[in-house]
Amino acid sequence: CLFLFYTDVIPSHANDSYANKRKDDLQMFGIGGNKFERMAKKGDVLNLGQYSSNPKASVRLAVVKALGQVENNTDAGNALVVYLRDPDRQVQLEAVKSMGHIGVSAGTTHLNRIRSQAQQAGDKELEAAADAALHELRSRLAHE
């Protein structure tokens, strides 16, 4: 029995646009690179904010992780505020972690609010994440 892969049947030059689109799709979700990380590294933080309304939690999570790699950027901090209230638990936890990592002083207010709300709700996981993020943020601000 002989199996041919789709790429073996089609000459390499025949469908370059499909191959490029497929590559971009894979990269967006972390396979072979991440579109959102490249945008963040370029300083295109404001355009990352537009993904906050994306229906796919995996896309929002990838954006939050990318924003968390941008250090000392007020725009990244502002973009993360929206994700702190995300309905998806993983996105929200990653946003808390990222807020602590980026080192923007305004993040202290938001993280204190999240920690307080988590304490009132009895959410130990979110409270611990906010505490860890506050600790990281304070240590980053102390070293500036």
Secondary structure, DSSP 8 states (H G I E B T S, - for coil): -----HHHHS-TTTTHHHHHHHHHHHHHTTSSS-HHHHHHHTT-HHHHGGGGG-S-HHHHHHHHHHHTTS-S-HHHHHHHHHHTT-SSHHHHHHHHHHHHHHT-TTHHHHHHHHHHHHHHHT-HHHHHHHHHHHHHHHHHHHT-
